[in-house]
């Protein structure tokens, strides 16, 4: 289901992933409010370990993904190609369950994958991190609630380790905001001795369950355009700080 933006797919990308026109940050919830209750425990998956946001489950029917371009020549090109190979392999694994469109414009994407090592968190280094924000966005003249995810994947790893990190962090990006307690799952909190390069049956079952849950803002009616004083004329703009959740010092 993974579609790259080559000539035959450009029309599909433009239709499935319209360009951002305006956006406003969704503020944090009021103090004392709580997210939805966790799901009941099921032996076949780890749905009970996945967290919703205060506005619902950050899932989508189609995800649009932008991947930071690498060098096309010079000494860095070889390593950038290896990093991209690992990220593409991880995306292809998730695309067996989700429609994913890779776009060449970050303003068309909900997920941006960056070639960088995440900043230190509490003095602890990591090879990958996913950071979620909620935004009210306008695309094709329509307003909607939308998740916006920055995924940082360090290039300073072996190919298989980079692929395993990408598989894990992209799982967060696609809505699995929590961790499995089984080391052989791609979304394990603590990875095992061998890199996990394919989704387990539990990973698949959890994501398929998630895709059946109500999406952001479900049941709250259409998203209204902002008042004139709130409107932001530049794409990606917005005043104030949005609500934010991240995967912590992952991997």
N, C-alpha and C positions, 0 to 999 in steps of 0.2 A: 504493500500500500504506500510505500515511500516514494514520493515523486520529487525529483530534482528539477530545478528550473533550467531545463534545456528548451530548445525551440518548441518541440511538440507539447511541452507542459506549461508554457508561459501563460496561455489562455486560462488553463485550469487554476494556476496560482493566482492570477489576477481576480478570478471569480471567487475562489475559496478563501483568499487572503487579501481582502481590500485594504488599501493603504489607510493609515491612521490620519484622521483629519484634526481632531481635538481630543484632549483627555483631561480629566480631573481626578485627583487622588481620592480614594475612599478612606476616610479617617478611621482611626482606631475606634473600637466600640466603647460605649460608656463604661466607666469603672464599675466593676461588680458584675457585668454581664458575662455570660459564659457561652462557649460554642455549643453546637449540638451534641447530644449524648453519643458516646461511642456505640458501635454496632455490637450485637451479641457475639459471643465467642463461637467460632466454627472451627472444627478440627481440620478442615480442608484448606484453610487460608488464614490470613492474619488481619482480617478486616477490623477487628476490635482494637488494633494497634495504630489505626490510621486516623488522623485528626481532620475534622472539617474546619472551615473558617467560621467566623460569627455570622456570615451571610450565606453559608451553605458549602457544598462540596466544590472545590476548584477544579472541575473537570470540563471537558469540551468534547463535542462530537467530532470536530476536526481541529488538529493543532497545526499551526504555522510556525516553522522553525527557521531561524537565521543562524548560520554558522560563520564565525569570524574568518575572513579569508586569510590565507597564509601567503608566504613569499612564493613567487613563481620561478625565481632563479636565485643563484647565489648560494652560499654555504647553508643558509637556514632552510632552503626549499625542501631538502631531503627530510628534515625532521618535521617540518610543517606538514608534509604529505603523510608521514607516518601518523601524526596526531589526527589528521583528518580521516585517514583510513580507519582508525580506531573508533572515532565518533560516528562515522557512517555505519560501521558494523553494529554499534549499539543501537542506533536509530532504526536500522533494518530489523533488529530483533523486536523492538517495541512496535514496529509497523505491522507485524503479524497480527496485532490485536487492535491497533488504532489507525485511523486515517491520518497520515502525517504528510504535510507538504513542506518541502524545503524551498525557501524563498531567497532572493538575492538582495532584498531591501529590508533592513531591520524594522522599518515602520509598518511592515506587513505582518510582523511576527508577534506571537505571544511569548515565545521562548527564544532567548538569545544565548547562544553557546559561545563562550569566550575562551581563548587560548591563554590562560594565565593561572598562576598558583593563587589560591585564595589568600587574603590577608590573614595574619595570625589572629587567632581567637583565644583570648585568655592565655596567651603565651604558647599556644599549641598550634603546630603547623598541620596542614592537611593537603591532600592532592585534589580534592573536589568539594564543591559546595553549591547548593541551589538556594536561591533567595526569591521568595514570593511576595508580590505586592498586589493589591486589588485597586483597579482603576475603573472609572466610568469613562467610556470611550465612544467616540463617534466615528463610524466607518460607513461608507455608502449612505451618508445622511441619516443614519439610524444610530441611536444611543443604546448602549448595553453595558452591563457589568462584565469585566474581563480580568482574568488572572494575567499577571505579567511576571515572567520568571527569568532571572539571570542565572545561568549555569556556568560556573568556573571549573575548567578542567586543566590541570597542570600538564604541560608538555614534558616535564622532567621525570618520565616513567618509562618502563619497558612497554612495548606495544600492547601486550596482553593486559598489563596492569592498567594502562590508560583506557582500554576498552571496558574493563570491569568497572572502573571508576565512572566512565561515561554512562554505562548501563544503569548503575545505581543512581547517579544524580539525575538522569533523565526520568527515571521512575518517579522521583520527587516532583520534577517539573510537570509530569503528566497526571499529578494528583495524589500520589501515594506519599502523603506527608506523615510519615511514621516509619518504623523499622520492624522487620521480622526478627524473631529470636532464634531462627534456624540458620546456621552458617552457610548452608548450600543454596539459600535463596539469594537472588540478586539484591534484594533490599534488606539484607541482614545488617544488623547494627554493628556486628563485629565480623569482618570477613574471615573466611577459613584459610587454610594453608595454600589452596589453589585458587587463582582468580576465577570468578563466576562469569562466564561469557554468554550464557544462554539463560533464558527465563525458566524458572522451575514451574512445576504444576501449581504450587502455592502462589507464586508471583502472578501467574496467569489468572488463577481463580479470583485473587484479590482485585486485580484490575478490572476483570469482567464484572465483578460485583459493583465496583465503584462506578462503572459506566452506566449502571442501571439506577443510580441514585439521582435525586434532583440536582440540577446544576445551580450555579450561583444565582441568587435572587429568585429562584423558582417560587411561584405562588405569591410574589409581591407585586405582580403587574408589570406593565411596561416601564422601562427606565425613562424618566422625564428629562428633557433637555435642561441644562442649568439655567439659572436666571442670568440675564444679560451681564450683571456685575461679576458673575463667576466665570464667564466664558473665557477660554484661553485661545488665542488666535494662532499660536504656534503648535505644530504637532508635537505630542509628547510633553506639552507644557502642563502646568498645574501648580497652584500654590499650596503650601502646607505639606505636611509629611503624611504619606499614605500608611495604612496598616501594613505590617510586614511580618513575615514568618520565614525562617530559614532552616536548613538541614543541620545547622551547627557545624562543628569541626568534624566533618564527615571524612571517612576514608583516610 
